[in-house]
Amino acid sequence: MSSLFVISAPSGTGKTSLVKALLQTGIDLSLSISHTTRRPRPNEVDGEDYFFVDREVFIQMLGRGEFLESAEVYGNLYGTSWQWIKEALAAGKDVLMEIDCQGAQQVRQVFPQAISIFILPPSLASLEARLKQRGQDDPATMTRRLAAVREEVSHVSKFEYVVINDKLEEALKDLCCIIRAERLRCVRQLTQQHALLAQFT
């Protein structure tokens, strides 16, 4: 019995760094890689960070129903391969999706059993400082991002878990605890420990 973990966060919260750190712990999760029409950032690798495709290709894929979820964020399109998710779960793998709030809502509609985790910054001021430090946005884009943050945070109550990313190490511990706790749920252990339990019957 495998699980689908969905991590969402406002832009600049450190979600990507947190996910990379999580995968480096050896916790055995298969990361879903999204398709996007946005340009690669420095050091991003096609097929590792995202599948970078042009807008026409993305729209064709969308029309064929190839995405479990899709969203437009700051003028760029993002989507998760439906086929890949189904195959990974069927193979017994725990899957991790790193997507925005729009996508998380779509996933919950298809997979109500998905475990959703929302990452919050320690404060709005710290988030604004992080975004400015990245130096990727002009003032108008920055204003749009901060408005989008308020909108995304308004949906936090729809998530099962909330992690504050103040210190990366502490947030990482919290994420690991969530995943381990979900793996110890009775319904999952009944399946995985069938042979052990059979010894007592």
GROMACS elastic network, one bead per residue, 0.5 to 0.9 nm:
[ bonds ]
;  ai    aj funct       b0    kb
    1    89     6  0.82495   500
    1    90     6  0.86964   500
    1    92     6  0.61757   500
    1    93     6  0.83847   500
    1    94     6  0.86573   500
    1   187     6  0.88064   500
    1   188     6  0.61363   500
    1   189     6  0.89104   500
    1   191     6  0.68168   500
    1   192     6  0.74739   500
    2    88     6  0.89027   500
    2    89     6  0.58611   500
    2    90     6  0.78840   500
    2    91     6  0.83908   500
    2    92     6  0.51242   500
    2    93     6  0.56044   500
    2    94     6  0.50497   500
    2    95     6  0.78099   500
    2   183     6  0.87922   500
    2   188     6  0.81812   500
    3    89     6  0.73077   500
    3    92     6  0.84615   500
    3    93     6  0.74707   500
    3    95     6  0.63600   500
    3    96     6  0.85544   500
    3   113     6  0.81503   500
    3   114     6  0.68415   500
    3   115     6  0.75137   500
    3   182     6  0.83348   500
    3   183     6  0.82139   500
    4    85     6  0.87656   500
    4    89     6  0.77406   500
    4    93     6  0.88314   500
    4    94     6  0.59695   500
    4    96     6  0.60942   500
    4    97     6  0.75460   500
    4   111     6  0.82446   500
    4   113     6  0.78294   500
    4   114     6  0.50203   500
    4   115     6  0.61775   500
    4   116     6  0.84629   500
    5    94     6  0.75514   500
    5    95     6  0.60349   500
    5    97     6  0.61201   500
    5    98     6  0.86057   500
    5   114     6  0.59427   500
    5   116     6  0.59251   500
    5   117     6  0.75310   500
    5   179     6  0.82062   500
    6    95     6  0.84069   500
    6    96     6  0.59167   500
    6    98     6  0.61014   500
    6    99     6  0.71149   500
    6   104     6  0.67005   500
    6   107     6  0.83904   500
    6   114     6  0.68956   500
    6   115     6  0.60189   500
    6   117     6  0.60257   500
    6   118     6  0.84048   500
    7    15     6  0.78914   500
    7    19     6  0.84790   500
    7    96     6  0.74338   500
    7    97     6  0.60686   500
    7    99     6  0.63206   500
    7   100     6  0.79807   500
    7   101     6  0.89040   500
    7   104     6  0.79572   500
    7   115     6  0.85625   500
    7   116     6  0.59856   500
    7   118     6  0.59096   500
    7   119     6  0.72694   500
    8    15     6  0.74583   500
    8    97     6  0.84318   500
    8    98     6  0.60792   500
    8    99     6  0.53568   500
    8   100     6  0.51043   500
    8   101     6  0.58795   500
    8   103     6  0.87151   500
    8   104     6  0.70592   500
    8   116     6  0.77091   500
    8   117     6  0.63594   500
    8   118     6  0.50313   500
    8   119     6  0.62339   500
    9    12     6  0.82481   500
    9    13     6  0.63389   500
    9    14     6  0.82323   500
    9    15     6  0.62895   500
    9    98     6  0.86547   500
    9    99     6  0.78821   500
    9   100     6  0.64242   500
    9   101     6  0.72360   500
    9   117     6  0.85440   500
    9   118     6  0.56457   500
    9   120     6  0.64353   500
    9   121     6  0.86374   500
    9   149     6  0.85763   500
    9   152     6  0.77281   500
    9   153     6  0.81886   500
   10    13     6  0.58435   500
   10    14     6  0.87893   500
   10    15     6  0.82346   500
   10   100     6  0.74120   500
   10   101     6  0.82310   500
   10   118     6  0.89000   500
   10   119     6  0.76657   500
   10   120     6  0.74491   500
   10   121     6  0.83997   500
   10   127     6  0.89755   500
   10   145     6  0.85217   500
   10   146     6  0.88402   500
   10   148     6  0.76711   500
   10   149     6  0.52981   500
   10   150     6  0.85720   500
   10   152     6  0.64503   500
   10   153     6  0.74514   500
   11    14     6  0.77817   500
   11    15     6  0.80303   500
   11   100     6  0.86941   500
   11   127     6  0.85333   500
   11   131     6  0.80076   500
   11   145     6  0.72403   500
   11   146     6  0.86830   500
   11   148     6  0.85913   500
   11   149     6  0.71607   500
   12    15     6  0.75320   500
   12   121     6  0.83832   500
   12   127     6  0.62050   500
   12   128     6  0.80210   500
   12   130     6  0.61258   500
   12   131     6  0.55913   500
   12   134     6  0.85069   500
   13    16     6  0.84534   500
   13   119     6  0.70487   500
   13   120     6  0.65043   500
   13   121     6  0.53571   500
   13   122     6  0.88914   500
   13   127     6  0.63354   500
   13   130     6  0.78107   500
   13   131     6  0.87038   500
   13   165     6  0.70603   500
   14    17     6  0.53866   500
   14    18     6  0.61401   500
   14    19     6  0.86969   500
   14   119     6  0.83752   500
   14   121     6  0.80764   500
   14   130     6  0.87673   500
   14   165     6  0.71995   500
   14   168     6  0.83318   500
   15    18     6  0.50427   500
   15    19     6  0.61327   500
   15    20     6  0.86429   500
   15    98     6  0.78763   500
   15   119     6  0.68510   500
   15   165     6  0.83012   500
   16    19     6  0.51195   500
   16    20     6  0.61929   500
   16    21     6  0.85970   500
   16    98     6  0.77135   500
   17    20     6  0.51644   500
   17    21     6  0.61856   500
   17    22     6  0.85792   500
   17   168     6  0.83199   500
   18    21     6  0.51194   500
   18    22     6  0.61097   500
   18    23     6  0.87272   500
   18   165     6  0.83453   500
   18   168     6  0.67242   500
   18   169     6  0.88052   500
   18   171     6  0.76162   500
   18   172     6  0.64664   500
   18   175     6  0.88397   500
   19    23     6  0.62424   500
   19    24     6  0.86631   500
   19    31     6  0.89399   500
   19    96     6  0.88421   500
   19    98     6  0.77030   500
   19   172     6  0.84121   500
   20    23     6  0.52482   500
   20    24     6  0.63534   500
   21    24     6  0.51169   500
   21    25     6  0.66914   500
   21   168     6  0.86092   500
   21   169     6  0.88525   500
   21   172     6  0.71789   500
   22    25     6  0.54480   500
   22    26     6  0.77521   500
   22    27     6  0.72431   500
   22    29     6  0.89079   500
   22   172     6  0.63534   500
   22   173     6  0.88233   500
   22   175     6  0.76103   500
   22   176     6  0.73322   500
   23    26     6  0.60273   500
   23    27     6  0.64759   500
   23    28     6  0.73105   500
   23    29     6  0.68362   500
   23    30     6  0.85493   500
   23    31     6  0.81960   500
   24    27     6  0.76767   500
   25    28     6  0.83123   500
   25   176     6  0.87694   500
   26    29     6  0.80549   500
   27   176     6  0.77368   500
   27   179     6  0.85686   500
   27   180     6  0.87898   500
   28    93     6  0.82972   500
   28    94     6  0.74567   500
   29    93     6  0.70261   500
   29    94     6  0.52843   500
   29    95     6  0.56156   500
   29    96     6  0.62454   500
   30    88     6  0.77260   500
   30    93     6  0.66280   500
   30    94     6  0.61236   500
   30    96     6  0.59511   500
   30    97     6  0.87097   500
   31    94     6  0.87673   500
   31    95     6  0.59068   500
   31    97     6  0.62152   500
   31    98     6  0.79944   500
   32    80     6  0.72739   500
   32    81     6  0.81139   500
   32    84     6  0.78562   500
   32    85     6  0.72736   500
   32    95     6  0.67454   500
   32    96     6  0.60175   500
   32    97     6  0.52989   500
   32    98     6  0.74412   500
   33    47     6  0.72623   500
   33    48     6  0.69520   500
   33    49     6  0.65720   500
   33    50     6  0.54868   500
   33    51     6  0.69331   500
   33    79     6  0.89887   500
   33    80     6  0.69936   500
   33    81     6  0.81012   500
   33    97     6  0.77331   500
   33    98     6  0.82542   500
   34    47     6  0.89148   500
   34    49     6  0.79162   500
   34    50     6  0.52705   500
   34    51     6  0.61734   500
   34    52     6  0.86480   500
   34    78     6  0.64924   500
   34    79     6  0.54756   500
   34    81     6  0.70636   500
   34    97     6  0.85127   500
   34    98     6  0.83546   500
   34    99     6  0.82110   500
   35    47     6  0.89455   500
   35    50     6  0.56451   500
   35    52     6  0.59328   500
   35    53     6  0.68044   500
   35    58     6  0.77196   500
   35    77     6  0.80113   500
   35    78     6  0.55595   500
   35    79     6  0.51917   500
   35    80     6  0.62939   500
   35    81     6  0.77068   500
   36    39     6  0.82394   500
   36    50     6  0.65959   500
   36    51     6  0.62308   500
   36    52     6  0.52333   500
   36    53     6  0.60460   500
   36    54     6  0.79163   500
   36    55     6  0.83199   500
   36    58     6  0.75552   500
   36    76     6  0.69725   500
   36    77     6  0.54052   500
   36    79     6  0.65577   500
   37    51     6  0.85888   500
   37    52     6  0.58823   500
   37    53     6  0.52459   500
   37    54     6  0.52291   500
   37    55     6  0.54993   500
   37    57     6  0.88831   500
   37    58     6  0.71287   500
   37    76     6  0.55889   500
   37    77     6  0.53435   500
   37    78     6  0.68306   500
   38    41     6  0.88613   500
   38    52     6  0.70167   500
   38    53     6  0.79974   500
   38    54     6  0.80868   500
   38    55     6  0.87211   500
   38    75     6  0.83488   500
   38    76     6  0.53241   500
   38    77     6  0.70943   500
   38    78     6  0.83581   500
   39    52     6  0.71995   500
   39    53     6  0.88899   500
   39    76     6  0.89366   500
   40    43     6  0.80078   500
   40    44     6  0.57510   500
   40    45     6  0.74800   500
   40    46     6  0.78539   500
   40    49     6  0.88015   500
   40    50     6  0.82610   500
   40    52     6  0.72373   500
   41    44     6  0.55111   500
   41    45     6  0.87431   500
   42    45     6  0.87384   500
   44    48     6  0.76570   500
   44    49     6  0.58539   500
   44    50     6  0.78843   500
   45    48     6  0.54051   500
   45    49     6  0.55871   500
   45    50     6  0.71376   500
   45    51     6  0.84922   500
   45    52     6  0.89790   500
   46    49     6  0.61673   500
   46    50     6  0.55613   500
   46    51     6  0.52760   500
   46    52     6  0.60468   500
   47    50     6  0.54406   500
   47    52     6  0.77738   500
   48    51     6  0.74605   500
   49    52     6  0.89530   500
   53    56     6  0.82598   500
   53    57     6  0.63460   500
   53    58     6  0.64655   500
   54    57     6  0.55504   500
   54    58     6  0.63865   500
   54    59     6  0.88729   500
   55    58     6  0.50779   500
   55    59     6  0.61749   500
   55    60     6  0.86459   500
   55    76     6  0.84683   500
   55    77     6  0.75282   500
   56    59     6  0.52365   500
   56    60     6  0.62813   500
   56    61     6  0.87483   500
   57    60     6  0.51339   500
   57    61     6  0.62899   500
   57    62     6  0.86324   500
   58    61     6  0.51166   500
   58    62     6  0.61348   500
   58    63     6  0.86102   500
   58    77     6  0.76393   500
   58    78     6  0.84227   500
   58    79     6  0.82921   500
   59    63     6  0.60886   500
   59    64     6  0.86632   500
   59    77     6  0.88916   500
   60    63     6  0.50631   500
   60    64     6  0.63887   500
   60    65     6  0.88807   500
   61    64     6  0.51422   500
   61    65     6  0.65087   500
   61    66     6  0.55040   500
   61    67     6  0.73588   500
   62    65     6  0.51757   500
   62    66     6  0.58024   500
   62    67     6  0.61747   500
   62    70     6  0.80701   500
   62    79     6  0.82592   500
   63    66     6  0.76183   500
   64    67     6  0.84394   500
   65    68     6  0.78998   500
   65    82     6  0.81839   500
   66    69     6  0.89710   500
   66    79     6  0.87140   500
   66    80     6  0.80691   500
   66    81     6  0.58813   500
   66    82     6  0.56505   500
   66    83     6  0.70762   500
   67    70     6  0.63766   500
   67    79     6  0.57114   500
   67    80     6  0.51441   500
   67    83     6  0.79996   500
   68    79     6  0.72817   500
   68    80     6  0.56001   500
   68    81     6  0.59965   500
   68    83     6  0.81862   500
   68    85     6  0.80817   500
   68   103     6  0.86281   500
   68   106     6  0.77365   500
   68   107     6  0.68567   500
   68   110     6  0.80758   500
   69    78     6  0.82764   500
   69    79     6  0.55665   500
   69    80     6  0.56492   500
   69    81     6  0.79674   500
   69    82     6  0.78355   500
   69   102     6  0.83785   500
   69   103     6  0.52950   500
   69   104     6  0.78561   500
   69   105     6  0.86968   500
   69   106     6  0.57400   500
   69   107     6  0.62471   500
   70    77     6  0.71871   500
   70    78     6  0.53998   500
   70    80     6  0.66040   500
   70   102     6  0.78847   500
   70   103     6  0.58915   500
   70   106     6  0.80463   500
   71    76     6  0.82540   500
   71    77     6  0.57907   500
   71    78     6  0.53699   500
   71    79     6  0.65461   500
   71   100     6  0.80403   500
   71   102     6  0.63384   500
   71   103     6  0.61799   500
   72    75     6  0.59407   500
   72    76     6  0.53661   500
   72    78     6  0.62709   500
   72    79     6  0.89385   500
   72   102     6  0.87426   500
   73    76     6  0.52697   500
   73    77     6  0.63827   500
   73    78     6  0.75606   500
   73   100     6  0.84519   500
   74    77     6  0.84862   500
   74   141     6  0.85069   500
   74   144     6  0.83813   500
   74   145     6  0.82335   500
   78    99     6  0.86032   500
   78   103     6  0.87681   500
   79    99     6  0.87590   500
   79   103     6  0.80754   500
   80    83     6  0.89810   500
   80    84     6  0.83086   500
   80    85     6  0.80765   500
   80    97     6  0.84746   500
   80    99     6  0.86848   500
   80   103     6  0.87506   500
   81    84     6  0.54148   500
   81    85     6  0.65144   500
   81    86     6  0.89082   500
   82    85     6  0.53728   500
   82    86     6  0.63580   500
   82    87     6  0.87537   500
   83    86     6  0.52482   500
   83    87     6  0.61681   500
   83    88     6  0.86033   500
   84    87     6  0.52187   500
   84    88     6  0.60896   500
   84    89     6  0.86181   500
   85    88     6  0.52381   500
   85    89     6  0.61851   500
   85    90     6  0.84913   500
   85    95     6  0.74664   500
   86    89     6  0.53425   500
   86    90     6  0.60185   500
   86    91     6  0.85712   500
   87    90     6  0.50823   500
   87    91     6  0.61452   500
   87    92     6  0.88580   500
   87    93     6  0.89553   500
   88    91     6  0.51348   500
   88    92     6  0.66830   500
   88    93     6  0.55165   500
   88    94     6  0.76566   500
   88    95     6  0.70588   500
   89    92     6  0.51802   500
   89    93     6  0.52525   500
   89    94     6  0.66130   500
   89    95     6  0.69533   500
   90    93     6  0.73834   500
   97   104     6  0.88213   500
   98   104     6  0.89369   500
   99   102     6  0.81140   500
   99   103     6  0.59790   500
   99   104     6  0.65088   500
  100   103     6  0.54208   500
  100   104     6  0.62678   500
  100   105     6  0.88767   500
  100   152     6  0.84217   500
  101   105     6  0.62482   500
  101   106     6  0.87368   500
  101   118     6  0.87368   500
  101   152     6  0.62871   500
  101   153     6  0.88926   500
  101   155     6  0.76788   500
  101   156     6  0.89116   500
  102   105     6  0.53773   500
  102   106     6  0.65795   500
  102   107     6  0.89059   500
  102   152     6  0.85489   500
  103   106     6  0.51047   500
  103   107     6  0.62218   500
  103   108     6  0.87130   500
  104   107     6  0.50823   500
  104   108     6  0.62401   500
  104   109     6  0.87899   500
  104   116     6  0.75124   500
  105   108     6  0.52089   500
  105   109     6  0.65318   500
  105   158     6  0.85206   500
  106   109     6  0.52640   500
  106   110     6  0.67424   500
  106   111     6  0.86214   500
  107   110     6  0.52549   500
  107   111     6  0.56705   500
  107   112     6  0.75308   500
  107   114     6  0.75723   500
  108   113     6  0.73035   500
  108   114     6  0.63032   500
  108   115     6  0.87416   500
  108   116     6  0.83722   500
  109   112     6  0.57800   500
  110   113     6  0.88663   500
  110   114     6  0.89395   500
  111   114     6  0.54456   500
  112   115     6  0.83983   500
  115   159     6  0.79700   500
  115   160     6  0.65885   500
  115   161     6  0.81586   500
  115   182     6  0.83886   500
  116   158     6  0.84244   500
  116   159     6  0.52101   500
  116   160     6  0.54899   500
  116   161     6  0.64912   500
  116   162     6  0.87723   500
  117   159     6  0.58464   500
  117   160     6  0.61240   500
  117   162     6  0.56857   500
  117   163     6  0.72601   500
  117   175     6  0.84906   500
  117   178     6  0.88609   500
  118   153     6  0.87635   500
  118   156     6  0.66031   500
  118   159     6  0.63200   500
  118   160     6  0.80627   500
  118   161     6  0.62191   500
  118   163     6  0.62706   500
  118   164     6  0.85518   500
  119   161     6  0.86335   500
  119   162     6  0.59092   500
  119   164     6  0.58438   500
  119   165     6  0.64814   500
  119   171     6  0.87377   500
  120   123     6  0.80858   500
  120   153     6  0.79666   500
  120   162     6  0.71228   500
  120   163     6  0.61544   500
  120   165     6  0.59924   500
  120   166     6  0.84644   500
  121   124     6  0.69928   500
  121   126     6  0.70734   500
  121   127     6  0.60867   500
  121   163     6  0.86795   500
  121   164     6  0.57528   500
  121   165     6  0.52858   500
  121   166     6  0.62650   500
  122   125     6  0.85160   500
  122   126     6  0.67192   500
  122   127     6  0.77410   500
  122   164     6  0.60317   500
  122   165     6  0.63261   500
  122   166     6  0.51816   500
  122   167     6  0.89720   500
  123   126     6  0.52911   500
  123   127     6  0.63922   500
  123   128     6  0.87778   500
  123   166     6  0.86858   500
  124   127     6  0.50906   500
  124   128     6  0.62248   500
  124   129     6  0.86577   500
  124   146     6  0.85744   500
  124   149     6  0.88616   500
  125   128     6  0.51285   500
  125   129     6  0.62344   500
  125   130     6  0.87117   500
  126   129     6  0.50180   500
  126   130     6  0.62202   500
  126   131     6  0.87083   500
  127   130     6  0.50649   500
  127   131     6  0.62760   500
  127   132     6  0.86855   500
  127   146     6  0.86992   500
  128   131     6  0.51558   500
  128   132     6  0.62380   500
  128   133     6  0.85597   500
  128   142     6  0.83245   500
  128   146     6  0.74314   500
  129   132     6  0.51478   500
  129   133     6  0.60524   500
  129   134     6  0.87581   500
  130   133     6  0.50055   500
  130   134     6  0.63980   500
  131   134     6  0.53135   500
  131   135     6  0.69652   500
  131   136     6  0.78302   500
  131   137     6  0.78859   500
  131   142     6  0.75779   500
  131   145     6  0.88440   500
  132   135     6  0.53152   500
  132   136     6  0.76707   500
  132   137     6  0.75511   500
  132   142     6  0.79763   500
  133   136     6  0.83676   500
  134   137     6  0.79826   500
  135   138     6  0.80774   500
  137   140     6  0.78362   500
  137   141     6  0.55680   500
  137   142     6  0.58198   500
  138   141     6  0.53825   500
  138   142     6  0.61800   500
  138   143     6  0.87893   500
  139   143     6  0.62232   500
  139   144     6  0.87412   500
  140   143     6  0.51729   500
  140   144     6  0.64248   500
  140   145     6  0.87399   500
  141   144     6  0.50486   500
  141   145     6  0.61398   500
  141   146     6  0.87048   500
  142   145     6  0.50384   500
  142   146     6  0.62666   500
  142   147     6  0.86436   500
  143   146     6  0.52906   500
  143   147     6  0.62785   500
  143   148     6  0.86578   500
  144   147     6  0.51226   500
  144   148     6  0.61425   500
  144   149     6  0.86327   500
  145   148     6  0.50074   500
  145   149     6  0.61783   500
  145   150     6  0.88902   500
  146   150     6  0.65644   500
  146   151     6  0.88326   500
  147   150     6  0.53663   500
  147   151     6  0.65576   500
  147   152     6  0.88750   500
  148   151     6  0.50139   500
  148   152     6  0.61271   500
  148   153     6  0.85897   500
  149   152     6  0.51127   500
  149   153     6  0.60846   500
  149   154     6  0.85783   500
  150   153     6  0.52572   500
  150   154     6  0.63033   500
  151   154     6  0.52773   500
  151   155     6  0.72989   500
  152   155     6  0.56452   500
  152   156     6  0.72711   500
  153   156     6  0.52538   500
  153   157     6  0.86308   500
  154   157     6  0.76211   500
  155   158     6  0.58086   500
  155   159     6  0.78325   500
  156   159     6  0.57570   500
  156   160     6  0.88676   500
  156   161     6  0.88626   500
  156   162     6  0.76991   500
  157   160     6  0.77566   500
  157   161     6  0.88737   500
  157   162     6  0.88781   500
  159   162     6  0.71913   500
  161   178     6  0.79747   500
  163   171     6  0.62910   500
  163   172     6  0.89734   500
  163   174     6  0.67790   500
  163   175     6  0.73557   500
  164   167     6  0.83301   500
  164   170     6  0.86855   500
  164   171     6  0.63097   500
  164   174     6  0.88623   500
  165   168     6  0.60202   500
  165   169     6  0.87962   500
  165   170     6  0.76253   500
  165   171     6  0.51960   500
  165   172     6  0.83738   500
  166   169     6  0.88714   500
  166   170     6  0.77383   500
  166   171     6  0.71458   500
  167   170     6  0.55089   500
  167   171     6  0.62834   500
  167   172     6  0.86034   500
  168   171     6  0.51530   500
  168   172     6  0.59737   500
  168   173     6  0.86272   500
  169   172     6  0.51169   500
  169   173     6  0.63370   500
  169   174     6  0.88149   500
  170   173     6  0.50914   500
  170   174     6  0.63537   500
  170   175     6  0.87612   500
  171   174     6  0.50617   500
  171   175     6  0.62843   500
  171   176     6  0.87241   500
  172   175     6  0.50895   500
  172   176     6  0.62373   500
  172   177     6  0.86255   500
  173   176     6  0.51478   500
  173   177     6  0.61931   500
  173   178     6  0.87492   500
  174   177     6  0.50935   500
  174   178     6  0.63480   500
  174   179     6  0.88618   500
  175   178     6  0.51793   500
  175   179     6  0.64225   500
  175   180     6  0.87144   500
  176   179     6  0.52430   500
  176   180     6  0.61276   500
  176   181     6  0.84957   500
  177   180     6  0.51870   500
  177   181     6  0.59771   500
  177   182     6  0.85439   500
  178   181     6  0.51933   500
  178   182     6  0.62127   500
  178   183     6  0.86877   500
  179   182     6  0.51903   500
  179   183     6  0.62776   500
  179   184     6  0.88020   500
  180   183     6  0.50810   500
  180   184     6  0.63732   500
  181   184     6  0.51327   500
  181   185     6  0.66487   500
  182   185     6  0.54221   500
  182   188     6  0.83175   500
  183   186     6  0.85987   500
  183   188     6  0.65310   500
  183   189     6  0.74909   500
  184   187     6  0.84358   500
  184   188     6  0.67354   500
  184   189     6  0.61381   500
  185   188     6  0.54915   500
  185   189     6  0.62220   500
  185   190     6  0.86805   500
  186   190     6  0.59560   500
  186   191     6  0.87049   500
  187   190     6  0.53730   500
  187   191     6  0.68995   500
  188   191     6  0.54020   500
  188   192     6  0.62762   500
  188   193     6  0.84233   500
  189   193     6  0.54121   500
  189   194     6  0.77269   500
  190   193     6  0.55589   500
  190   194     6  0.57541   500
  190   197     6  0.77229   500
  191   194     6  0.54079   500
  191   195     6  0.89579   500
  192   195     6  0.80755   500
  192   196     6  0.89102   500
  193   196     6  0.52719   500
  193   197     6  0.61907   500
  193   198     6  0.85594   500
  194   197     6  0.52381   500
  194   198     6  0.60566   500
  194   199     6  0.89285   500
  195   198     6  0.51141   500
  195   199     6  0.67984   500
  196   199     6  0.55454   500
  196   200     6  0.76049   500
  197   200     6  0.55777   500
  197   201     6  0.70982   500
  198   201     6  0.53392   500
